[in-house]
Amino acid sequence: MIKFKDWTSIPKEFIGNCIIEDKDSCCEVWLKEGRILHRENGPAMIYDHCDNNNSNHQWWINGERHRLDGPAVFWHKINVCHHYVDGECFYNKKEFLKHPKVILNKLNKIIKL
């Protein structure tokens, strides 16, 4: 896998997944052209900090945090998560679950059963 020393060293035309690695952390990212975070079937950013074993996963679509079937940002060590739909953050899980796109996603999954 291709490794880069920081975000700005990734060429803007790069497409695919790569690792950004320095002495304290490692981040695996999936990108569209233009350094746009994007992955449709999993987190587009997986970040691991070496010193305190704190990792986080982030789901991004077209450069916006987005996930319809769970939190789009999850910090494992401190067990904190945030739900996003099309870049909009929902700090209240009940409000997230009421979003029309979340409801439609759940209904589509039920229909596929």
C-alpha positions in Angstrom: 0.0 0.0 0.0 1.2 3.5 -0.8 2.4 5.6 2.2 2.6 9.3 2.6 4.1 11.5 5.3 1.2 13.9 5.6 -2.1 14.9 4.0 -0.6 17.6 1.8 1.9 15.1 0.3 -0.9 13.1 -1.3 -1.2 14.1 -5.0 -4.6 15.7 -5.7 -5.2 13.3 -8.6 -4.6 10.3 -6.3 -7.6 7.8 -6.2 -7.8 4.8 -3.9 -6.6 4.0 -0.4 -3.3 4.9 1.2 -1.7 5.3 4.5 -0.6 8.6 6.1 2.0 7.8 8.7 4.2 9.8 11.1 6.0 8.9 14.3 2.9 9.1 16.5 0.0 8.0 14.3 -1.2 6.1 11.3 -4.2 6.8 9.2 -5.6 4.7 6.4 -7.8 6.7 4.0 -9.9 6.1 0.9 -10.0 9.0 -1.6 -11.6 10.2 -4.7 -9.7 12.6 -7.0 -9.0 15.9 -5.3 -8.2 14.4 -1.9 -11.9 13.9 -1.2 -12.6 11.3 1.5 -15.0 8.7 0.0 -15.9 5.1 0.6 -19.3 3.5 0.1 -18.8 0.1 1.9 -16.9 1.1 5.1 -15.1 3.8 6.9 -13.1 6.2 4.6 -10.7 7.0 7.5 -9.2 4.7 10.1 -7.0 6.5 12.5 -4.8 4.9 15.1 -2.7 6.9 17.6 0.3 4.9 18.7 0.8 6.4 22.2 -2.6 5.8 23.8 -4.2 3.1 21.6 -7.0 5.5 20.7 -8.4 4.8 17.3 -11.3 6.3 15.4 -13.3 5.3 12.4 -15.0 7.8 10.1 -17.5 7.1 7.3 -17.4 9.7 4.5 -19.2 10.0 1.2 -18.1 12.6 -1.4 -16.2 14.6 1.3 -19.0 14.6 3.9 -19.4 12.5 7.0 -22.3 10.2 6.2 -23.6 6.9 7.4 -27.2 5.6 7.5 -26.8 2.4 9.5 -24.8 3.7 12.5 -22.5 6.4 13.8 -20.3 8.0 11.1 -17.6 8.9 13.7 -16.6 6.5 16.5 -13.8 7.0 19.0 -13.1 3.5 20.4 -11.1 4.2 23.6 -13.5 6.8 24.9 -16.6 5.2 23.4 -17.9 8.4 21.8 -19.8 8.4 18.5 -21.6 10.9 16.3 -24.2 10.3 13.7 -24.1 12.1 10.4 -26.3 12.3 7.3 -25.0 14.2 4.3 -22.5 16.1 6.6 -25.2 17.1 9.2 -24.3 16.0 12.7 -27.0 14.5 15.0 -25.9 14.5 18.6 -29.2 13.0 19.6 -29.6 9.4 18.3 -33.4 9.6 18.4 -33.3 12.5 15.9 -30.9 10.6 13.7 -33.2 7.6 13.6 -36.1 9.8 12.5 -34.2 11.1 9.5 -36.1 10.1 6.2 -32.9 8.7 4.6 -32.2 6.5 7.7 -35.8 5.3 7.7 -35.7 4.5 4.0 -32.4 2.7 4.4 -33.9 0.5 7.2 -37.0 -0.3 5.1 -34.8 -1.3 2.1 -32.8 -3.7 4.3 -36.1 -5.2 5.5 -37.4 -5.6 2.0 -34.2 -7.4 0.9 -34.7 -10.0 3.6 
